[in-house]
């Protein structure tokens, strides 16, 4: 971002890395982040500190006590407030000239057409989407809608159950390892939308090569209880056999509530944002000075 023809001092160190033309490119870009949890909220922090000029935040959740250990908007003073509002306030404090648009709404097949339409963003197209959703059906819907509209998207797989951020990687969604959520996403995309079983999807995904630790149930009487496992004994071979998912799978199945650590979830978010920044710098035409 420029002030009186010069790089804003708050982005001077960034300018020393990517140059004034790079700073201008990022200022002109629009990124949508879906999900303001332990991954998405930190992705937003990285995007705004990297000079992205327009960020749309989408989530329908509120800050709760159980989010304070890993999510950027989690504070004692922000409990029960919409996460998108809290994150938006912080981003504006970091970069007052950026345009931050919080949208407190569900992400699902019904809302996605309007959400991704430039008409809903003053005609400004979305240059990249970060998918930080953990609900299977809506995650798949977001990926499909981005593919259909030609919007680049990077997908976050499961960050729970891990302690080692040095094992976080980025690979094509078809090639990620270990994570059961990513495995079920692949099954769905292949069966319902004809994604290849023999090649890459051309969709990057953030994942961890660390084996997840089993979830330990707290003794507290008000502790959250997970309803479903994404991969149970009957699901183990679905990716190999190509057995389709039912509508019940997509509506109800969710990951068991895993233990989480901010060092890992934030690394997922930072890795996703870094990928977006590098792609935007590589693909966006340079505007003449």
C-alpha positions as CSV (number, residue, x, y, z in Angstrom):
1,X,0.0,0.0,0.0
2,X,1.2,3.4,-0.9
3,X,1.0,6.8,1.0
4,X,1.9,9.9,-1.1
5,X,3.5,7.7,-3.7
6,X,5.6,5.7,-1.3
7,X,5.2,2.4,0.4
8,X,3.3,2.7,3.7
9,X,5.9,2.4,6.4
10,X,4.0,-0.4,8.0
11,X,4.8,-2.5,4.9
12,X,8.3,-1.3,4.4
13,X,9.9,-4.6,5.4
14,X,7.6,-6.4,3.0
15,X,8.5,-4.0,0.3
16,X,12.2,-4.8,0.9
17,X,11.3,-8.4,0.2
18,X,8.9,-8.2,-2.8
19,X,9.5,-4.7,-4.1
20,X,7.1,-1.8,-4.6
21,X,5.4,-3.5,-7.6
22,X,4.7,-6.5,-5.4
23,X,3.2,-4.5,-2.6
24,X,0.9,-2.8,-5.2
25,X,-0.1,-6.1,-6.6
26,X,-1.2,-7.5,-3.2
27,X,-3.0,-4.3,-2.4
28,X,-5.1,-4.8,-5.5
29,X,-6.1,-8.4,-4.6
30,X,-9.2,-9.8,-3.0
31,X,-9.0,-12.9,-0.8
32,X,-12.0,-14.7,0.8
33,X,-11.4,-16.8,3.9
34,X,-14.0,-19.4,4.7
35,X,-14.0,-20.3,8.5
36,X,-12.6,-18.2,11.3
37,X,-11.3,-21.0,13.5
38,X,-7.8,-22.1,14.5
39,X,-6.7,-22.1,10.9
40,X,-8.7,-19.4,9.1
41,X,-8.3,-16.7,11.7
42,X,-4.5,-17.0,11.6
43,X,-4.6,-17.1,7.8
44,X,-6.3,-13.7,8.0
45,X,-3.6,-12.3,10.2
46,X,-1.0,-13.4,7.7
47,X,-2.9,-11.9,4.8
48,X,-3.4,-8.5,6.3
49,X,0.2,-8.2,7.5
50,X,1.2,-9.1,3.9
51,X,-0.6,-6.2,2.5
52,X,-3.7,-7.8,0.9
53,X,-6.0,-4.9,0.2
54,X,-9.4,-6.6,0.4
55,X,-10.4,-9.6,2.6
56,X,-13.8,-11.1,3.0
57,X,-14.4,-13.1,6.2
58,X,-17.1,-15.7,6.3
59,X,-18.2,-17.7,9.4
60,X,-21.4,-18.2,11.4
61,X,-19.8,-19.1,14.7
62,X,-19.2,-17.1,17.9
63,X,-16.2,-17.0,20.2
64,X,-16.5,-19.6,23.0
65,X,-14.3,-20.6,25.9
66,X,-13.1,-23.7,24.1
67,X,-11.7,-21.6,21.3
68,X,-9.4,-19.5,23.4
69,X,-6.5,-22.0,23.3
70,X,-6.0,-21.7,19.5
71,X,-8.0,-19.1,17.7
72,X,-7.0,-15.5,17.0
73,X,-10.3,-13.9,18.0
74,X,-10.5,-15.8,21.3
75,X,-10.2,-13.5,24.3
76,X,-12.1,-13.3,27.6
77,X,-13.5,-9.9,26.4
78,X,-14.8,-11.3,23.1
79,X,-16.8,-14.3,24.4
80,X,-20.1,-14.9,22.5
81,X,-19.3,-12.3,19.8
82,X,-19.3,-13.3,16.1
83,X,-15.8,-14.3,15.2
84,X,-16.0,-12.4,11.9
85,X,-16.6,-9.2,13.7
86,X,-13.7,-9.7,16.2
87,X,-11.3,-10.7,13.4
88,X,-12.4,-7.7,11.2
89,X,-11.7,-5.3,14.1
90,X,-8.2,-6.6,14.5
91,X,-7.4,-6.5,10.8
92,X,-8.5,-2.9,10.5
93,X,-6.2,-2.0,13.4
94,X,-3.3,-3.6,11.6
95,X,-4.1,-2.1,8.2
96,X,-6.6,0.8,8.3
97,X,-6.5,1.3,4.5
98,X,-7.5,-2.3,3.7
99,X,-11.1,-3.1,3.0
100,X,-12.4,-5.8,5.4
101,X,-15.8,-7.3,4.9
102,X,-17.1,-9.6,7.6
103,X,-20.1,-11.9,6.6
104,X,-21.8,-13.6,9.5
105,X,-23.5,-16.3,7.4
106,X,-23.5,-20.0,6.7
107,X,-21.4,-21.5,3.9
108,X,-23.5,-24.1,2.1
109,X,-24.6,-25.0,-1.4
110,X,-27.5,-22.4,-1.1
111,X,-25.4,-19.4,-0.1
112,X,-22.2,-20.1,-2.2
113,X,-23.5,-18.8,-5.6
114,X,-24.1,-15.3,-4.2
115,X,-21.1,-15.5,-1.9
116,X,-18.6,-16.1,-4.8
117,X,-20.3,-13.8,-7.3
118,X,-18.4,-10.5,-7.9
119,X,-21.8,-8.7,-7.8
120,X,-21.9,-9.3,-4.1
121,X,-18.5,-7.6,-3.7
122,X,-19.1,-4.4,-5.6
123,X,-18.0,-6.1,-8.8
124,X,-14.6,-7.0,-7.4
125,X,-13.8,-10.6,-8.3
126,X,-12.3,-12.9,-5.7
127,X,-8.7,-13.7,-6.6
128,X,-8.2,-16.6,-4.1
129,X,-10.2,-18.5,-1.5
130,X,-8.8,-20.2,1.6
131,X,-11.0,-23.1,2.7
132,X,-10.8,-23.5,6.5
133,X,-14.1,-25.3,6.9
134,X,-14.3,-28.6,8.9
135,X,-17.8,-29.7,7.9
136,X,-17.5,-32.3,5.0
137,X,-20.5,-31.4,2.8
138,X,-20.0,-27.6,2.9
139,X,-16.3,-28.0,2.4
140,X,-16.9,-30.1,-0.8
141,X,-19.5,-27.6,-2.0
142,X,-17.0,-24.7,-1.6
143,X,-14.3,-26.6,-3.6
144,X,-16.8,-27.4,-6.4
145,X,-18.1,-23.9,-6.7
146,X,-14.6,-22.4,-6.8
147,X,-13.7,-24.9,-9.5
148,X,-16.8,-24.1,-11.5
149,X,-16.1,-20.4,-11.3
150,X,-12.3,-20.7,-11.9
151,X,-11.4,-19.2,-8.5
152,X,-8.2,-20.6,-7.1
153,X,-8.7,-22.3,-3.7
154,X,-6.4,-23.8,-1.1
155,X,-7.9,-26.4,1.2
156,X,-7.0,-26.9,4.9
157,X,-7.2,-30.6,6.0
158,X,-7.4,-31.6,9.7
159,X,-5.0,-29.9,12.1
160,X,-6.3,-31.6,15.3
161,X,-4.4,-34.2,17.2
162,X,-0.9,-32.9,16.3
163,X,1.9,-31.3,18.3
164,X,4.6,-30.8,15.7
165,X,4.3,-27.8,13.3
166,X,7.4,-28.7,11.5
167,X,5.5,-31.6,9.8
168,X,3.0,-29.3,8.1
169,X,3.2,-29.5,4.3
170,X,1.4,-28.4,1.2
171,X,0.6,-30.8,-1.6
172,X,-2.1,-31.5,-4.2
173,X,-5.4,-32.6,-2.4
174,X,-5.1,-35.9,-4.3
175,X,-1.8,-36.6,-2.7
176,X,-2.2,-35.7,1.0
177,X,-1.4,-38.3,3.6
178,X,-3.0,-39.6,6.8
179,X,-5.9,-37.1,7.2
180,X,-9.3,-38.8,7.2
181,X,-11.2,-35.6,6.3
182,X,-9.1,-35.1,3.1
183,X,-9.7,-38.8,2.3
184,X,-13.4,-38.5,2.5
185,X,-13.3,-35.2,0.5
186,X,-11.5,-37.1,-2.3
187,X,-14.1,-39.9,-2.3
188,X,-16.9,-37.4,-2.7
189,X,-15.2,-35.3,-5.4
190,X,-14.3,-38.4,-7.4
191,X,-17.7,-40.1,-7.2
192,X,-20.1,-37.1,-7.6
193,X,-18.0,-34.7,-9.7
194,X,-15.8,-37.0,-11.7
195,X,-12.4,-35.9,-10.3
196,X,-9.6,-38.1,-11.5
197,X,-8.6,-41.3,-9.7
198,X,-5.2,-41.4,-11.4
199,X,-3.9,-37.8,-11.4
200,X,-3.8,-34.7,-9.3
201,X,-6.8,-32.4,-8.6
202,X,-4.8,-29.2,-9.2
203,X,-6.1,-28.0,-5.8
204,X,-3.4,-27.4,-3.2
205,X,-4.0,-28.6,0.4
206,X,-2.3,-28.0,3.7
207,X,-1.8,-31.1,5.7
208,X,0.4,-32.7,8.4
209,X,2.5,-35.8,8.0
210,X,2.3,-36.3,11.8
211,X,0.1,-39.2,12.9
212,X,-2.7,-37.7,15.0
213,X,-2.9,-38.6,18.6
214,X,-6.2,-40.1,19.9
215,X,-8.6,-37.7,21.5
216,X,-8.7,-37.8,25.4
217,X,-12.1,-37.2,26.8
218,X,-12.0,-34.5,29.5
219,X,-13.6,-35.2,32.9
220,X,-15.4,-31.8,32.9
221,X,-19.2,-32.5,32.8
222,X,-19.8,-29.7,30.2
223,X,-17.1,-31.0,27.9
224,X,-18.1,-31.1,24.2
225,X,-18.9,-34.5,22.8
226,X,-18.2,-35.4,19.1
227,X,-21.2,-37.0,17.4
228,X,-19.5,-38.9,14.6
229,X,-16.2,-40.1,13.3
230,X,-15.5,-39.2,9.7
231,X,-13.7,-42.5,9.1
232,X,-15.1,-45.5,10.9
233,X,-14.5,-49.2,10.3
234,X,-17.1,-49.3,7.5
235,X,-15.4,-46.4,5.8
236,X,-11.8,-47.6,5.8
237,X,-11.8,-48.8,2.2
238,X,-14.1,-46.3,0.6
239,X,-11.3,-44.4,-1.2
240,X,-10.1,-47.6,-2.8
241,X,-13.5,-48.9,-3.8
242,X,-15.1,-45.6,-4.8
243,X,-18.2,-46.3,-2.8
244,X,-20.3,-43.1,-2.9
245,X,-21.2,-41.1,0.1
246,X,-24.9,-40.7,1.2
247,X,-26.6,-37.5,1.9
248,X,-26.5,-38.5,5.6
249,X,-22.7,-38.6,5.3
250,X,-22.5,-35.1,4.0
251,X,-25.0,-33.6,6.4
252,X,-24.0,-35.2,9.7
253,X,-20.6,-36.8,9.6
254,X,-17.9,-34.7,11.3
255,X,-14.6,-35.3,12.8
256,X,-14.4,-36.5,16.4
257,X,-13.5,-33.5,18.6
258,X,-9.7,-33.7,18.6
259,X,-7.2,-32.0,20.9
260,X,-5.7,-29.0,19.3
261,X,-2.6,-26.8,19.8
262,X,-2.2,-23.2,18.5
263,X,1.3,-23.9,17.2
264,X,-0.1,-26.3,14.7
265,X,-3.4,-24.7,13.8
266,X,-1.7,-21.3,13.3
267,X,1.0,-23.0,11.1
268,X,-1.7,-24.4,8.9
269,X,-3.2,-20.9,8.5
270,X,0.2,-19.3,7.9
271,X,1.1,-21.9,5.3
272,X,-2.2,-21.4,3.5
273,X,-1.8,-17.6,3.4
274,X,1.9,-17.9,2.3
275,X,0.8,-20.1,-0.6
276,X,-1.8,-17.5,-1.6
277,X,0.6,-14.6,-1.4
278,X,3.2,-16.5,-3.6
279,X,0.6,-17.4,-6.1
280,X,-0.8,-13.9,-6.4
281,X,2.7,-12.4,-6.8
282,X,3.5,-15.0,-9.5
283,X,0.2,-14.7,-11.5
284,X,-1.0,-11.1,-11.1
285,X,0.2,-8.7,-13.9
286,X,2.4,-5.9,-12.7
287,X,0.7,-2.6,-12.8
288,X,2.9,0.2,-14.3
289,X,4.4,2.5,-11.7
